[in-house]
Structures are given as C-alpha cells and as structure tokens.
Amino acid sequence: MNVNKVILVGNVVADPELRTTQSGQQVCTVRLATNRVWTDKTGKKQESPEFHSVILWGKLAQIASSYLKKGGMAFIEGRLATRSWDDTATGTKKYRTEIVAERLQLGPRSAGQGNSAKPQEEQAQEKAHEEIPIIEEDAEIDVKDIPF
C-alpha cells in the first residue's frame, strides 16, 4: 500500500499568484509557513519554521486567489509532487517538490474583515471563538478538550 498525503495548517507568506495556462486552466501558487514548536532539554520553548509551495488548480485556484491574503491562515490537504526542468543558464537539471492541493479550508477572518458595524468588543469575542487551536507536538491533551 502507498500513501501520498499532506495536511498543513499554516500562515500565508505572500498574496497568492493566479495564472492561466496556455490551455486556459487556472493555477494558483501559494507560499505557506508552518511552525514546529517544542520545548528543549533546558525547558526553553523552541520554534522552527518550514515554508511550503502549494499549487491549486481550477476552482480551488479561483477561491485561493480571491480569499487568501498574506498573513491569513489556511488548512491545505493534498499530495506531494516533484517536477523537474533543465536550467538553460547552468545546463543542470533542477527539481522542485510542491504540494498539489486537493482541499482548502480558509482560516479565521482577520480583525480587518467582517462586519465593521459591530462594536470592537463583540468583534474581538467572535474572533476569539474563530481561532484554530495550536496543539504542540509533545503536548498531552484529552480529545474532549479540543473545541471542534
């Protein structure tokens, strides 16, 4: 049995880039950053960022380019794909591994979005309920404590 599955929850590094192929199909590239958080042997909190290139096609490309913005959060589910090309400048073969998205879930709205007619306190309370919890790799949690 083989499995090629990627699940990421992270922050958008730059505004998405939407293009159209020669055949007319839309494709969107999104850079996503994820952070691994752990506590080292001295008890100090450590963080290690990882950056990912995500490729979205068709309707997902349209949605991503319309709604994802730099700094926003996104949930991506997809597969790994490696492409190669010949670099004409150096004459060497180049490779790039990317995530081809199969599902996209938009993260919580930022404070600047939504209904500005609501008082700021009410907007802040709504935002607090929209936050996606961060579960650290070595955390001991009980499933009933997760607010989903």
N, C-alpha and C positions, 0 to 999 in steps of 0.2 A: 504494500500500500504506500502511496506517495501523497504528501500534503504540501501545498504551497499556499500558505495563508498568512496574511499580515493584518494586525489590528493595531491602530495607532490612535491615541488621543493626544493632541498637541496644539501648539500655537502657530498660526500662520506667520511666516517670517517676512513676506513681501506680498503685495497685491498680486492676485493670480494673473497669468498671462494667457489670454484666449487667442487661438489662431484657427485658421481654416485650412485643411489640407487641399491639395490640388483636386481631389475627388469631391470636395465640398463638405467633408465631415469636420465637425468642430472638435478641437482638442484643447485642453486647458492644463497648464503646468502650475503646480502649487508647491512651494517650499514649506515644509512643516518641521517644527522643532519639538523634540520631546526631551524631558529631563529625567534622568535616573537619580533618585535621592536615596542616600543611605547614611548610616552612622558608622564612622570608622572605629578602630580599636580604642582610640582615646576619648570617644564619646562625642566627637565633633561631627556636625552634620556636613555631609559632602554632597556635591551635585555635579553631574556630568551631562552636558547637553549633547544631543545627537541630531543631525539635520538630515531630512529625507526629501527626495524629489518624488512628487506624486503626479501621475498622469491620469486625467479624467477625459472620457470620450462622450460624445453625443449630448444627451440631456443632462448628464452629470456635469459636463463641461460648462454648459449654459448656467446651471444653478450655481456652481462654484464661482464662476466669474461674476455673477450678479450679487451674491450674498457674502462670500468670504472676503475679508479685508485684513490687512496687516494688523497683527496683534490679536485677532479673533481666534477662538478655539474651534477645533473641528475633530470629529470622530471619522476615521477612514478605515474601511475594511477592503482588502484587495489581495493582490498576489504580487510576488516579485517577478520582474522581467529584466533580463540583461540584453542590451543591444550593443552592436559594435559598428565601427566605421573606420575607414582609412584616413588618417590625418595627412593631408597633402603637404603641409608645411614641414613635417618631420619625417614623413614616409613610414610611420609606425601605425599599428592597429590600436585603436582606443576602445575602451569598454566603459559602459555606464550601467549600473544596476538601479532600477527605479521601481516604484510601487505603482501598479496599474489598479486604480480604484474600481471597485465593484459596488460599493455602498458608501454613502456620505451622510453624515448627520451633522447639522450645524450646531455649534456650541451656544452657550447663553449669549444673549444680546449684551452689548456694551452699554454703559450708562448713557451714552450719547444717542442711542437708538430708542425707539418705542414712543409712547405717548407722553409728550412733554407737558400736557395739560395737568398731569397728576403731580401732586406735591413731591418734592425730592425725597422726603422720608418714606412715602409709600413706594416710590420707585426703588429706593435702596432695599426695602423689605422684600419686594418682588425679586430683585437681583439676588439677594441672599438665598432665596429659595431656588433659583435657577442654577446656582454654582454646581459644577461637577466635582464630586469629592476626589481628593488625591489620596490614594492608598499606596503607602510605601512598600517596597519590595519585602522588607523584613518585618512588617507590622503584623501584630497578632490581632485579628479582628473577628467579630462574630457576624455572620451574614445578616442577621436581623438588624444590625446597626447601620447597614447601608440603606440610604433613603430612596431606593428605587422600588 
